[in-house]
Each structure stands twice: as structure tokens, then as C-alpha cells.
Amino acid sequence: MFKGFLRSGDPFIWLTGGTLAFSLLMIAALIWIVGANALGFFWPDQLRAVDLQDGQKILGSVRAQEVIPQSAGAGQEQYRTQFQVANRDLYGSDFRWVDDSLMTGHAFPEQAIYLERYEWGPFFGFLTTVRQDGEIVAEGFDQAWPKFLELHARTQDTLDNIHTIEKKDIGDINYELEQLRIEVKRTQRQETDPTRAAAKIAALEEDIASWQQAYEEKAQELAALYQENSRYHMTVQDINGKEKELAIAGVVRGFLPNNMNWFERFGLYVARFWEFFWEDPREANTEGGVFPAIFGTVMMVIIMSIVVVPFGVVAALYLREYAKQGPLVRAVRIAVNNLAGVPSIVFGVFGLGFFVYAIGGTLDQLFYQDSLPTPTYGTGGILWASLTLALLTVPVVIVATEESLSAIPTEWREGSLALGATKWETLQKIVIPGALPGILTGTILAMARGAGEVAPLMITGVVKLAPTLPVDGHWPFFHLERKFMHLGFHIYDVGFQSPNVEAAKPMVFMTTLLLIVIVIALNLAAIAIRNRLRSRLRFGAF
Amino acid sequence: MESQEKSPLGHAVTLPPRPDSGNGHDPTALGTRDNVEVEIRDLCLSYDGRTQTLKHIDMDITKGQVTAFIGPSGCGKSTLLRCLNRLNDLIDGCTTSGSIVVGGIQILDQTLDVTELRKRVGMVFQKPNPFPKTIYENVAYGPRVLGIHNKAQLNDIVEKSLRSAALWEEAKDRLHDNALGLSGGQHQRLCIARTIAVEPEVVLMDEPCSALDPIATTKIEELIHELKKQYTIVIVTHNMQQAARVSDFTAFMYLGELIEFGKTEKLFTTPEKQATEDYITGRFG
């Protein structure tokens, strides 16, 4: 009976099915864990005020609950709860574990405020007074809260102005100054006639002076704006009565977590999401947004694809269509396949040595002599990182292209050749269009591989905080020599290099989720293009 | 080279002696020289440099007639056919010697532009191989390769070719549908239309009906009758009835040798060679 069962092949079906189910389950669990941890992060929790046995109080949101290890198995299990208590500037730590047995009562005070700050993390407590120019203008919650909201909106507008001036205007001025300084150096180097050189340099110095003047004006404007913002302060109290004075301009947003309806909560959730996507990071990347990292990741993957696809496809065409099949081609093919198995950090080292130092260094010597000793291309940048990744993923494209080329029926080639088409015409009109879906499959795989790769980037151009995006309004608009941020590196940096790991945890999950979503989105886009092509060609499956 | 080789069934087949002492037929007897479209002389071919796949073939193919190659599998008839448009060039290590003259041109000359030759010698394959394009694009493919890009002219060529291939009535309303949506028999007629769209002088057919049902086969055979008014046709077939039905001349090949070549009715009624008779009466093959 059992023998019959074995011979029927059913156990094998169960084994194969079970293996597949297990793999799917693992993937689903991974996405569920990341998603559950990440998506809940932005939801504004209520603040719970807890009385402790020793008379102290804490105010915070519940983050976790677990069995106290020592009590486990002792019959009576005891629990402890982790609170995010914030107020790092008062107590030095954002999180606190409290044994449940020590709690004597709890409440949700309606007037508890939640302040997200630009520095020191959030503040949980109560608002007492609002002051303008040192004078108390509002006192008590009923007066102070509306006044705070009004002044907060005003300071945020001023902050927006400050940001525009700092980023845009002063950025532009610095750019012009930099260009002029390089021009001066170039004149000194190239102009042989001393009188003409002196005249040119004098003219340039004049330009520099006028830009300096513009800079001074902007700096004054900035000082005035900062002055304006420093007029508004607020006094807050934590639950134990400790007072603290805060600049209203230092608050990102304030709200009353225990006095919000569902719509307000949802609005806040969306606003925080928006901030996450579109803002720059703050507080050593543990707060704020990840926009520069999203931008850097997507741009790097796109540059990589632009390089790797033509390169890989052309190489595969030669290998499959033109090269005489023999031991040499077989050896090349084996080498290409093995290239896919080389540890990625090795590619990183190669990229650093070859692209950054050799090619970048030479470019600097030839074309950017005047900005030396500051390297332009002779240091890590998005171009070199993309090229390194292109090298890393080129085997994927070659293998996929070769496979799809060899899947084109011989009859089609012969049919075309028999009509008097040349080999090139046959390739161009029959073979390559037919292989296109397969080529795109290779591209998708390469993109997925490239987007998730971190190790080689760490030494070829990724930084934890890039001051500028690789694209801006200054000619030539794409600054491929610039360093950039990357979601994968961001995860590593925030999760494992930041001083406040506990506070950064949700950020890690959120960034992970985002990276997964971006990889999926890039893949879906490529799959959509492939399906369009396939339905246009309407044949074969790859 | 010569004399006795074993047939698959074990009986001896007498092979014609070499050189040139008459290999069973006299090429000049088949027609005047003007009528000869393809002249094959002492053609030998080897795929690997050791075994001879074609052995000293001499044959004249008459203009405006249908010539059929018959013989058991592996006898070299497809190879011979593919020599006529040099499609064997695609196979690495394939070597040819001898001479083939098509329309006055020595086509085995390595300096010859094979694309030129292939425009003059079209081919229909055993397995219908329409391109994954529309019906229109399939037929227009050859003319486009020839450099015809005028829309009206292309339309004319497509219509004319599809009419000649007896596919126009079925395809005229779906010219811009994908060709892979047609049936197997239609596929093959489309391939014929595609071949004659470049107006070749010779049309080679490599077992064009072997993948088709009897009705589609009949249609193709009728088409061959029509086409021979304009083109010289060389057809390889496994089906002796088909050879008898469609061809004017028949060549019987065995183990790379041309055993007998002559008018079809004569070859099928009074074969000169024992091997030919054995084959056509079904004793081996």
C-alpha cells in the first residue's frame, strides 16, 4: 500500500507543492512584517498618562508589551510595557520599559500635546504659556493653544522663506562664485601675456566682489528672518512638572493626540507620509523624509539601465550571432556566467580603482584642472556608482539576451535569408524584435539586482547625507559627478549607524518598505513595456 | 567511391561508376541548352569534412517545369535543394565542390553576393515559417529588402502575390492581422506568396506539404500547377504520389547519389534502375 503510494508520484507532488507554498509563505511573511511595522509608524497614537507606585508619572505612547523574562514559566506571568516618552532633552532617553505591576492608574489627558521638533525628537507634555518678545501673550491651555497654532503657522512661513534663500538664492550665488574662482585659476594658467592676464583677473575679481555683495545682502535678509522667528517662544511642562522653554520655530508640527477625531488622525497620517516622501532627512536621518534617497536610487538605476542594456545586448548579439561557436566562445560564456557570481564588493573595489581613480582622476587632470585639488570626477559619484552596477549586472543582460536569441526559430532566420535579406537585415527585422521581450526580461532582472545592491555603492559614491541632488537648475542640469543618497544605504545607516537605534527603528522599516515598493514599481514598469511589445508581436513565451 | 553499398534492407544497390561514363541519364537529352535553368555538375558536399553527403551530382533542371527530388530520408535531397540558394552556407564546416550554374551564373563562387542569388532563387520551407508580423508585412518583407518602399507599389505587390498564392480571398480583409492567426495551410500559402513577391526565377520547395492536412495539400498542389507557368519549381517530397502528380521531371536520390533522373512518367512507369523500382514500389525507403 505504502509502496503503491510512493510509486504513484503523489509524495513528489506534495513535496514540490509544499516547497513552493513554503517559499511563498516566507515572502508573504517578510512583506507583512515590514509593512505592519512601517505603515503603523505614522499613525498618531494616543498619549497615555500613567501613575507609578513611587508617585512618579509618565506620559507616552505604548510601543510594545512583553512577558518579563524572569517571570516566564514561574506560573504567574508578569508583563512590562515599553513607552515612547520622548523629551530626550529632559531625560536623555526616548523610551522606557515599565513593569505593569508598578502601574497604579492611567488616563488620557485631553490637553496633552505632541510636538514634533526639528531637534531633540518629539516632546510630550502640556502647554502653559506663549510668549512674544519675552512678554506673555497667552496663558493657560484655552488661550495658549490657539495662539500657538497661529504663531506656529507664521514661523513656518518664515522658515520656508529662509529655506528658499539658503537653498536657492545663496546656492546660486555660491555656484557663480565657484565658477568665477575657477575662471580666475584658468586665466592664471592659460593667459601668457601678463598685462592681459592682470586685466582679465581684475575684471573677474570685480564680478566676484559684486557677487560677494549680493551674498552679504542675502545674509542680512536671512539674519532678519531668523531674528523674526526668535521672537516667539512657548513654555511647556512635562507630566512631572518640569518646565522647558521652546522656540516656536523649532516645532515641525504640534497636535493634541488625545483630542482628535478619526479624520484629523487620518489627515495627520497622510501629512506625515507626504513629509516622508518629499522632505529631506533630519536628526541624522532618523526623522524627516527620504526624498534625496528615493531620487538617488531611481536615478542610479535608470543610468545603470541606460548603460547596461545596450552594452549587454550588443555583446550578446556578437556572442550568439556573429562569433564562430567554439572553445573560445564557450570559455567567454562561462566567464560571463561566473561574473554574475563575483561578490559585489569586489565590483565596488574595481569601480573605485578603475572608474573613480583611473578614469575620474584622468578626467580631472584633463578637464577640471582648475578645481584641483578638489576632485570633480576623481571621487565617488552617481555616474561611477551606476557604471559599477552596470558592470555587476551586465552578465544578467547578456545571459537573458543570448537565451532569447537562441529561442528565435531557425525557420524565421532561414525564411528571411531565403528572401535575399542580409544577415544584418535579418537580425534587425526578425531576430531582435523577436528577442525583445527576452531582452526586457533581462533588463528587469538587472534593475532588480541593481536597485537592491548596497556594498559596491558604499565605496563608489553613496553618502549618508548629500547636500544637493544630482539634478538641479545649473547647467548642465545633470551633475553625474555628485555624491548621492541611496535607500539601501539609508537603511544600513539609520538602522545600524545611528546613535538612537530605537527611535530610528520605524524609519528603517519604512525605508525598507519603500525600497521594496520602488523595486516592484520599476519591475512593473518594465513588465508593462514588455507586455505591450509582446502583444504587438503576439508570439512565443519567454 | 563507387560500386556497392548496403541499402537499409541489406540488399546491394549498384551505384553508377565514375567518372562520367553516363550516370543513367544524358542531361542534354532532356531539352535544349536554352531551356536549362539550373545546371549542376559534379556537385559534392560534406557537412563535416569527412563523410560525403552529396556525391558527384549531375543534373539539369528545365526552365518552367516542376522537378521533384524523391528518395528515402537522409538521402541528401534537401541538402541538394539548399545548395541551389546556398542556404547551406549557414552551417559551419559545410564544404562544397563542383559547379552549379543558375541562369548563367556560377553560384558556388565564394565572391558571389548570396543575397542577390537568393532574390532569384526563392524557397518555401518544410515547416511553414511566417514571420511574427502582419500578413501584409510578411508579403512585403522581400520587396522592402529589395528597396521598394513606395506604398502603392507595395500594395500592388502584396495583392498580386496573395492572388497568385490563392490566398487573397481569404486574407484580403485581414491583411493587417498577425499572420500567426492563419491556419497551417494558409501559413504555407502565405509563405509561397512571400516567396513570389520578390519575383524569383526559381522556387525551391522543401517538402511543402509534409506538415499539412490532405485538403491543404491539394490546394498547394493546384498552386504548384499554376505557378509553373511563371516559375521554375524544384520540389522535395517524401510522397511519391505527390511527385507523380505535380512534377514533370523526377530525380531519385539514394545515399547522396543521384540514382536516376528523367521524365516523371517514365521514371515511375519504366525505371531503368533496380533501386528506383524498389523504392517507388515501396520495397524500401
Boltz contact constraints between the chains, C-beta under 6 A:
constraints:
  - contact:
      token1: [A, 411]
      token2: [B, 125]
      max_distance: 6.0
  - contact:
      token1: [A, 411]
      token2: [B, 127]
      max_distance: 6.0
  - contact:
      token1: [A, 411]
      token2: [B, 129]
      max_distance: 6.0
  - contact:
      token1: [A, 412]
      token2: [B, 129]
      max_distance: 6.0
  - contact:
      token1: [A, 415]
      token2: [B, 129]
      max_distance: 6.0
  - contact:
      token1: [A, 418]
      token2: [B, 118]
      max_distance: 6.0
  - contact:
      token1: [A, 418]
      token2: [B, 123]
      max_distance: 6.0
  - contact:
      token1: [A, 419]
      token2: [B, 142]
      max_distance: 6.0
  - contact:
      token1: [A, 420]
      token2: [B, 115]
      max_distance: 6.0
  - contact:
      token1: [A, 420]
      token2: [B, 118]
      max_distance: 6.0
  - contact:
      token1: [A, 420]
      token2: [B, 119]
      max_distance: 6.0
  - contact:
      token1: [A, 420]
      token2: [B, 145]
      max_distance: 6.0
  - contact:
      token1: [A, 421]
      token2: [B, 145]
      max_distance: 6.0
  - contact:
      token1: [A, 422]
      token2: [B, 115]
      max_distance: 6.0
  - contact:
      token1: [A, 425]
      token2: [B, 145]
      max_distance: 6.0
  - contact:
      token1: [A, 430]
      token2: [B, 131]
      max_distance: 6.0
  - contact:
      token1: [A, 537]
      token2: [B, 132]
      max_distance: 6.0
  - contact:
      token1: [A, 538]
      token2: [B, 178]
      max_distance: 6.0
  - contact:
      token1: [A, 539]
      token2: [B, 132]
      max_distance: 6.0
  - contact:
      token1: [A, 539]
      token2: [B, 180]
      max_distance: 6.0
